């Protein structure tokens, strides 16, 4: 089953002390890239988180957002910078003197509230956690997020798969038209060449030599022969359909194979020397381009 590179997944973990919310968003990318944003106290687990994600996601850019919240006072620390608070208090006294009211009595509650709001007087500090103890909890949230992510990527991949198969079948149908038309090109050339030469020679009372005409037609037939290209393109389509049903990531292989589709189609158009075949090949190339755009989103 094909998987899209676009998806979103969310996982959660909650206990009496901590809760984790993990969100993953994936988008198209030529390679595999994981960007993680997490609380500082979880930095030691970043490598484990990355390896866990890479074990499931093989292609695309993954943006991971980890939010941790305290559910109790355990691990929460609020620090009061007493020296800084006293410095603010002294500064307020100096302001009173500076404006000419040195004996003004400050309201105690108002002053306390004001100073407590001053920068860095009160600051929250992350508590200490044994990250190895936390890892199983975070892992359960990561696995839940990955499950949801893969489900979304698989669902979108199923839609892409249906579209790719229908377009590959359409190319096969148009290729049959090319295959049926190719012998007629040589027959029509034989007829046109014979008529043209006879028109030129009739004034001299001569007719074209059958052997010479056959030789010219044979040269033309070899030059416009597209059998090999048709066979190769059919083989590429067969390989492509096998990839569509693969359980493994095939995005890069498909991308390469589509280039081969284009190469064979271009060769057919340049060799065919026929307006009808050229028109059909233009339609084939249009379908190939649509397939190429879809393949860019496949893992």
Secondary structure, DSSP 4 states (H G I P E B T S, - for coil): ---BS-EEEEEEEE-SSEEEEEEEEEE--SSEEEEEE--GGGGGGHHHHHHHHHTT--SEEEEEEEEEEESSSTTEEEEE-HHHHHHHHHHHHHHHHHTT-TTPPPPHHHHHHHHHHSTTTEEEEEPP--HHHHHHHHHHHHHHHHHHHHHHHHHHHHHHHHHHHHHHHHHHHHHHHHHHHHHHHHHHHHHHHHHHHHHHHGGGT----HHHHHHHHHHHHHHT--HHHHHHHHHHHHHHHHHHT-SS--HHHHHHHHHHHHHHHHHHHHHH--HHHHHHHHHHHHHHHHHHHHHTTB-
